[in-house]
Amino acid sequence: MIVTLPDRQLLEALTSHTPADRLGVELRIWDWNSPVRDVLGDEADDVVATVLPYFRPAPAWRSLADLPKLRLLQAQSAGYDNLLHITPDGVALANARGVHEASTSELAVGLMLAAQRELPRWARERRWQAASTRALADSRVLVVGAGAIGEAIRSRLAPFEAEITRVATTARDDEHGHIHGIDELPELLPNTDILVLIVPLTDSTRGLIGAKELALLPDGALVVNVARGPVVDTDAITAEVVAGRLRMASDVFDPEPFPDDHPLWQADGAFISPHIGGNTTAMLPRIVALLADQLPRLADGRELKFVVKS
């Protein structure tokens, strides 16, 4: 029973964390750059799971069809919309829930702080001029997305004394208070200083924030997107930011890579990071912990964690 990992760093980190005999599987390296049988030969017949590379090309994905015993594709990302089409029928796809909450929520708060305190402007202008800026404290923050990362954002925002409102697909209550339904968004947007987006990309969230929704935000509002680029209409947000009515601080874009000549790069109200939300030193120990739990489950025939397609 063989599981492939995409690189030696992950292999060494995993076996340092959990001895191979306790994982219940044999580990091999397949980087997804070459067809799997070119790398593993006949051992490909015994591959039951493969861990995908993290945010780099995987040109040999079509050779998944050459793994007759494949049961699991394990992603290293929380988002999986771009992986559904490569997952063979009858093979489970699991995402990396729990791996990116710390890093992505940390970046979301960092983007808010940088934009509110105008840090990019000070760095760009390189001149000493005292001025008053917006604060995160007392800001009305609307977090759209109440999953694991959304909750991590809420918990990190709370000490900043922001006024936090949360939105999910359907309304509900939890230990932190009320969560509004997505159908209430038109009523919530006019009372929002900072709109934070942390939803998965689905048919219902694609274009969730378009020209109509942006027009409901008050002048000077900040849009923070740490979800997926297509959740926001790029043309609509560009028009609002270039005109100076709204601001944005975003880690994700449509398209990606974001074109070098796009006007948002030069817009005063735009702060851009290149989809780095989960890619920090916090990732490796968390993906290792997930695999150390997931692989014995696979070996023992127990229920797998975080399956998003079966």
Secondary structure, DSSP 8 states (H G I E B T S, - for coil): -EEEES-HHHHHHHHHHS-HHHHTSEEEE--SSS-HHHHHGGGGGGEEEEE--SSS--TTGGGGGG-TT--EEE-SSS--TTTGGGS-TT-EEE--TTTSHHHHHHHHHHHHHHHHTTHHHHHHH----------STT-EEEEE--SHHHHHHHHHHGGGT-EEEEEESS-EEETTEEEEEGGGHHHHGGG-SEEEE-----TTTTT-B-HHHHHHS-TT-EEEE-S-GGGB-HHHHHHHHHTTS-EEEES--SSSS--TT-GGGG-TTEEE--S-TT-STTHHHHHHHHHHHHHHHHHHT---SSEEE-
